[in-house]
């Protein structure tokens, strides 16, 4: 069935008559143009003349033969204006002629230049390159979209709205001052040399064949999807059963692994704790007392190095719970003695608080505030010394 529909579509395409051309001033104007899935036919073509100059040949393409210029201008249906330059043109002069023609075309349908000028400026930007002999322009109006600006088969852009279309086509078709009266008459001659009725029938037949082909394809795809869905359901059911068994086994293995990990962690933590306590217990009293905590000049705050020393002393004190110590605090000899006494007391209190917060019974800690001393290096006198009782 699907192959038969495709074959029918091919036959219908073969029925469309070959595109011929009409010659105007040695320029061949195709009898038909295709825009998407629609065909337009040459309604008339002629030569643009300015005194002794012949700038271009123009053709007007419509969906049905028409001889009334106003009807063509106002129509909201597919139309194409095709221009082929006979020689190089001054871009500035060409665009100026378009500007003047659009003014006239706009006036003829009640449009002010203020309303049209922004789109005209866009139009000039889309055609910013040179105008050379042999260049082909197609100005294609598509309902609901606007005028497509095409140069040498390259789409430059689209100017939206039917107002622009009416003013632009009015360059050649307006009632009072068209660009060229003879060219206008030639373009609205209604001289179609193909049967648009037959073309429309062929378009409808082709569209119907395409629709049937698409429907057949959709139906075949739907059937394939349904078969795939059923197969997927059966597969999913089997996989679900296997998944349940796998999940049960995985849960059992996970619980076992968790229990083993927790046991290992507990063993490791106990070993670390035992190791720390054993290491601390081997430190002699002399080693413990022989490492003081130093402070900066006029400072009672504990540095990172000082905290590291105190952490080791905490471990030793915990490993030796029957030992009490004295914190001997001092400063250098700089500054007033009373201030230095106060500063030494703050240093001792800082150390005591740190040890207490780490879990050492404050009853095991005694402070002995020595105040200022002047022995050797002043920096080494800014300290708290530890003495084991």
N, C-alpha and C positions, 0 to 999 in steps of 0.2 A: 504493500500500500504506500509506504513512504517513498520507495523508489519511483512508483508511478506518479506521485505528486511532483517530485523533482523533475522527472521527464517532461511533465506537462508544462512546468515553469520554463524549462529550456525551450520547448516548442514555441511558447508564447513570446519569448524573447526573440526568437528567430523570425517571428511574424512581423516584428516592428520594422518598418521600411528603413533601408540604409539612409543615413544622413547625407543629403546633397547640399550644394552651396549655390548662392546667387552672387554673380559677379557685379560689383559696382566700382568703377574706376580702378580696374585691375585688382580689386580686393575681393576675396571670396568670403561672403557672409553665409555661415551655415544656415540651413533652413530650420533646424531645430537645435535647441540647447537643453541639456538635462541638469536639473537642480534637485539633488536628492533623488527621490523616487518620482519626481514630476518632470514633465516635458513642456517646454514653451516653444512656440513656432514664430517664425519671422513674419511680423505684420506688415513690415515695409522697411526699406533702407534707402539711404541717399547720401549725397555728397555735401559737406559743409564748405561753402565758398565765402571768402571775404575779399571782395574786389578780384584781383588776379590770383589770390592765394587759395590753396586747397588744403586746409589743415588736416581733415580727417573724414572718414566714412563712418556713418552711424546707422545702427539697425535697432528696431524696437521689437521685442519678443513678448508675446502674450499667450494666454491660455485659450483665447477665442478671438476670432477676427473682429476688429473694432475700427471704426472710422471717425469716432467723435473724440477729439482731443481732451475735452473736459472730463468725459466719462473715464478715459484712461488715467488722467491725473488723479482723480478722486477715488479710483477703485482700490479697495483693500484686498488685492489678490496678487499672486506671483507674477512679477514682471521683470524684464531685463532690458537695460540699455547697453548696447555694445558699441564701443568706439575703437577704431583702428587708425593710428596716426599715419599720415602719408609722408611726413617729414618731421625732422626735429623741431620742437617748439620751445619757445621761451616759457619756462615754468611760471614766471611772474605774470606774463601776459595771459597765459592759459588760465591760471587761477583767478586772475582779475575778471576774465570773461565769465567764468563760473560764478563769481561773486555777483556781478551785475545781472546775470541771468537768473540767479536764485532770488534776488530782490524782486525782479519782475514776476517770477513764478510764485513767490510768497504773496506778493500784493494781490495776485489774481485769485487767491483762495483765502484772503483776509488774514495773512500772517505778517507781523511786523518784523523788521530786520533785527530788532533787539532780541526777539524770540529765536531767530534763526542763526544769529552770528556765532554763539558758542559752538554749535555743531559745525558751522562752516570752518571755524578755527581748527576743530578736530580733523575735519576733512583735509585741510592743508597739511596738517602734521602727518597724516597717513600717506600723503603723496609728496614726500619731502625730497625725492630724488629727481633726476633729469627726465625730461619728456623727449624720447627719441623716436625717429621714424620706425614703424613696425611695431611699436608698443600697442598692446591690446588692453583696453579697460572694459570690465564688465561691472555695471552698477546694478546689483540684483536686489530687488525688494522682496523680502520674505515676510508674509503677514505674521504679526505678533513678535517679530524680531527686529526688523529695520532694513536699512540698505547696506548690503555687503559691498565693500570697496575691494575690487579684485584687479590686480595689474599683472599681466602676463602669467595668469593662472595662480598667482600668489595672493592669498587673502590678507589684506592689510589691516582690516578691522571692520566693525559694523557700527553704523550710526543709527541709533534707536528711534522708533516712532514713525507714524505715518505722516506727520506734518513735514518732517524733513524730506520724505519721499515725494510728497506733492509739490513742494517748492523746487526740489532738485529736478524732477522730471518736467516741471514747468519751465525749466530753462529752454527746452525745445518745444513744449506743447502749450504754453500759456497763450491766451487769446489775443492780447494786445501787442506784445513785443517779443515773439519767439526769437531764438538765436538766428534762425534762417527759415524764411517762409517756405522756400522750396523744399528744404530738408524736412520741415514739419509735414508738409503735404505728402512727401514720400514715405515718412514713417507711419502715418495714419492711413495709408492707402488700403489697409485691410486685405492685402494681396497675399494671403497664406496659400502656399503651394502644397501643403500637406493637409490631411483630414484630421483635425483635432478631435472630432467625434470618435474616429477609429482609435486614435492614440489614447483617448480617455478610456475607451472600452478595454484596450489592451492593458492599460495601467490597472484598471479594476480587476481584470482577470488575473494579472500577475500578482496583485496584492492579495486576491483571494487564494491563489495557489500558494503564496508564501505563508498566508495565515494558516492554511490547511497543513502545510509542511511543518510549521512551528507547533501546531496543535498535535500533530502526529509525533513530533519529536518530544514534546512535553509529556504525552501519554506514554511513550516508550520509556522515557526517563523516570516517570512516576512508577511504572511497573517494575523497572530495574531497582528503584529505590525501595519499593515495598518488598521485593525479594531479598534485597540486601538487609532490610530491617529485620525480616523474619530470621534470616541466617544469623544476624548479629544478636538477636534475642536468644536463640538457641546457644550460641557461643557464650553469651554473657551468663546464661543460666549455669552452664557447665563451669565457667570460670568462677562464678560466685560460690559454688560448692567447694571447688578447690581452694578458693580464697579463705573460706571459713576454716578449713582444716589447717591451712598455712598460718592464719592469724592465731588460731589456738596454740599451735606449736610455737609460733614466734613469741606469744605472750608468756608461755611457760619458760622458754629460753631466756626471755628478758627478765622475768622475775628471778630466775636462777642467777643470771649475770649480775643483777642488782644486789642480791644477797651476798654474792662473792665479792663484789666491789666494796660493799660496806664493811665486810669482814676485813678485807685487805687494808682499807682506809683506817679502821680502828687499830689494827695491828701496827700500821706505819706510824700513826699518831702516838701510840703508846711507846713505840721504839724511839721516836724523836724526843718525847718527853723524858724517857729514861736516860737517853743519851745526853740531853742537856743537863739533867740533874747530876748525872755521873761526871760530866765535864766540869760543872761548877763545883762539885764536891772536891775535885782534885786540885783546885786553885788554893794556894796557901794563904794564910792570913797576911803574910808580908806582901804577896802579890796583890791581894785585894786592897790593902791600905796604900800600896805604893803608886797607885794611878789616880791622881786628883782630877777634879773637874775644873777647867779654866773658864774665865769670863773675859769679855771685852772691856776696854777702858770705859769706866763710869757706866757699867751695864750689869744688870742682874738677870738677864734672860738666858735661857739654856740654848746653846747652839745645837746643830744636828750632831756634831762630834761629841758634845757633852751628853746628849741623850743616849747615844750609842754606848758610851762608857757606863752610864747609869743602868741601862738595860742589862749589861753583864753583871753589875753589882746586885741587881734584883735577883737574877738567877742564883748567884752565890748565896745571898741571904736566904732565899727559899730552900736551897740545899743545906743550909746550916741554920735551922730554925732556933737553936738555943743561943745564938750569938747576938749581942747588941753592939751598936757602934756609936761613935761620936762624930758629928759633922763640924769640923773646925774651919770656920769661914774667915777670910781675910781680904784686904785690899792692898794696893800699893800705897806709898806714902804721899802721893800727890793730893792736894786739897785739904780742907779743914778736917781735923780728927773726928769731930762729932758727926760730920757727914759720912766719913769713911766707916765709922762704927755702924751707922744706920744702913749703909750700903752692904756691909759684910753680913748684917743680920738678914737683909732681904735675900742675899745669895744663899745663905743657909736654909732659909724658909722655902726658897724655890726647890732646892734639892730634896728637902724633907717631903714637901708636897708631892713631888714626882714619884719618890719611892713609895709613899703612902698610897697614892692612886694606883700604883702597880701591884698593890696587895701586901705590902710590908706593914706589919703592926707598928703604929706610931710609938708605942711604948718601948720599942727596940731602938728608937732613934733619939739621940740627944744632940742638941746644938751647943756649940762652944764658939761664941763670936769673938774672934781675936782682934778685929779691927785692922788698922793699918800696920804693915810691917815693911821693913826696908832691907831685905836680904837679897843680894845679887840682882838678877834681872827683874825689873818691876813687873813685867808681863806675867811672870811665874808666881808673883805674890797675889794676883787677882784670881783666887781659887777657893774651892772647898776641898779640904783634905779629909780623908777617912781614917779613923783610928778605931781598931777593934778593942773592945774592953776585955 
